[in-house]
Amino acid sequence: MTNPIDPGSLSPDQARALFRAGLRVPTAGWCSGWTQANLIAVPRDQAYDLLLFAQRNPKPCPVLDVTEPGAVSAPLFAGDLRTDLPGYVVYEHGEPVAEVSDVTGYWRDDLVSFLIGCSFTFEDALREAGVPVRHIEQGTNVPMYRTNRMCRRAGEFGGPLVVSMRPVPAAQVADAVRVTARYPSVHGAPVHVGDPVELGIADLDEPDFGDPVEVRVDEIPVFWACGVTPQAAVMASRPKLAIGHAPGHMAITDARDSRYLVP
Amino acid sequence: MTNPIDPGSLSPDQARALFRAGLRVPTAGWCSGWTQANLIAVPRDQAYDLLLFAQRNPKPCPVLDVTEPGAVSAPLFAGDLRTDLPGYVVYEHGEPVAEVSDVTGYWRDDLVSFLIGCSFTFEDALREAGVPVRHIEQGTNVPMYRTNRMCRRAGEFGGPLVVSMRPVPAAQVADAVRVTARYPSVHGAPVHVGDPVELGIADLDEPDFGDPVEVRVDEIPVFWACGVTPQAAVMASRPKLAIGHAPGHMAITDARDSRYLVP
């Protein structure tokens, strides 16, 4: 399948129908004005530790909604969490065992799904402020990196902070900070501006998730906390089962971006 | 014991030592610049439902810290949670069974303590903005009320929103909103301004917790979400055991108010 002409103009329902039908694309730039979310689902026995992990690490893990055990939709997400994302990763004991576009076959009645804020949500605001968003310009997935910063542990969950990176012209870094700081529930202001080595990232061209993007000579790499962090915690902490979105392939929710904008 | 001369100038450590020695007073106006917190402790088996209740009701239940099971201190609170608050209420099956100044005898190794933001934290900022804080002027406890607004349920926990009330001169209501909105982690902006009947409060002079305060003729009652809400949920939901602070008798933490101020 090819992309529809203008994914930015679709409603969440329309986008979810395309994904349910099998379209597999990163969702940056999709459904302009609608909040996107990371998914991480774990059995009820692990849900307290994961919720506490999110509470202790609010920058990478801002919780937007949590389902009842086994539920496949949520107040924020009227679709079906098993089929309506463009891609999933299934983990068993921390190992990715499947990358699929439908997790119905893996679903269990005790799975608790967490919807966690995603920085794609503030990309419309960045673009409105004139800040370029390179991965959207390039039509690729955002680059994401494991860092050397460890999250605060909660029960069985610990692991590294994961970040997304957008190259920003030096003269616009302040704008990028100012604009994104107004969206604290979808990662907010950057966690790091500049030298990737300080985050333990050896080579920007080799992201751990997503695709590399061009960083131009007048641009500074700017790093935001990323909702793939719980999946890094799953890989580090090896719970029996977990289901996440494929990085960059988000849940498109029924909440407006403006809901997460602070005055 | 009588109050020390200037409770506002004490450090958290000094205040906690006085409370540990048996002083029982409401803490509004104490330890200027230091964040105050509500306490609710429940057995580990109920902790997921309570954490989810807080996540689903962030306005009354902004979580500042959660302890490990059985722990009596926390990164935010270097004191002893069993002795260093000026008052506690112990609940069994939702009934208050003891109001004491030391809960060491009730403590269990599986108790998880939640520290939840308290509106006392922004009262310094209100006073700096020239907004009167009547219960501090009167030297009484803040009045708190159960409302007719129900919280969003989580597992076994549900119940009414509890609010605190401060009378504000009509010309200063906007200032009170503006100042407190900047502290979202300690209840933020008011949930209601004006007629108490709309919240199901029949008589301001009969608060459910704390003391009544004078409302002058040019003043409007302004209501903020209150961290006693989890105790109302405990009373409604009847878990086997819960320990809370005595309303208005808060945990004084080692965090600065400025930590919870948003730009």
Chai-1 contact restraints between the chains, C-beta under 6 A:
chainA,res_idxA,chainB,res_idxB,connection_type,confidence,min_distance_angstrom,max_distance_angstrom,comment,restraint_id
A,A47,B,Y48,contact,1.0,0.0,6.0,A-B,restraint_1
A,Y48,B,A47,contact,1.0,0.0,6.0,A-B,restraint_2
A,Y48,B,Y48,contact,1.0,0.0,6.0,A-B,restraint_3
A,L51,B,L51,contact,1.0,0.0,6.0,A-B,restraint_4
A,L52,B,V66,contact,1.0,0.0,6.0,A-B,restraint_5
A,Q55,B,V63,contact,1.0,0.0,6.0,A-B,restraint_6
A,V63,B,Q55,contact,1.0,0.0,6.0,A-B,restraint_7
A,V66,B,L52,contact,1.0,0.0,6.0,A-B,restraint_8
